[in-house]
Amino acid sequence: MAFEEILKILDEAEKEIRTADHIIYITLPIVNDNKLLITAIEALHKASLKIIEALLIYEQIFKGARLYKDKEENFRQFKELAIKYEISQKQLKDIEALFFYMEKHEGSSIEFVRRDKLVIMSENLEIEAVNAEVIKNIIFSIKSLLNKAKKHIKNSSED
C-alpha cells in the first residue's frame, strides 16, 4: 500500500470529522435535537478508527507494526505510538471516551434526551450522559490527531 492509499484513508477520516463538526456546530443549534449527538459520535468513531488504521498501515509497511482485525488491539498499538506521533494523553483519553460512548450506544436498550444531554441507558439500567460540549472537545482532539497523522505521513513521503 502506497502513501496515496494511506492518505486516502485519512481523507475519509476527514470527511467523517466534517460530518460531526457540521452536526454539532450547524445542525444541532438549528434543530435543537440532542439525539443528533449519536450521529456525531458515530462519525467521530469512524474517523478515529480510520486514523488509527492509516497510522498502523504506515507503521506496518515501514516499521514492522501490525494491523489487526481487533480494534482494541489496534488501539493498544496506537497508544504505544503516541509519543512518536506527539499524541497527547488528553487526545488518547478523548478517543477512549468516544469508544466508550459508542460501546454504550451499541449496547443500549434506550436513549433519550434530558435537558441538554443525551442519556444512554443499558439493559442493566446503567446510565451514561453526553452533551454537545463533550463532543466539541472530542472533535477538537480528533481534528488535531488527523493533522498530526497527515503531517507525519506527508513528511515521511518527502524523504
Summary of the structure (lengths in Angstrom):
residues: 159
radius of gyration: 16.5
end to end distance: 17.1
largest distance: 53.8
contacts: 482
relative contact order: 0.17
helix: 70%
strand: 11%
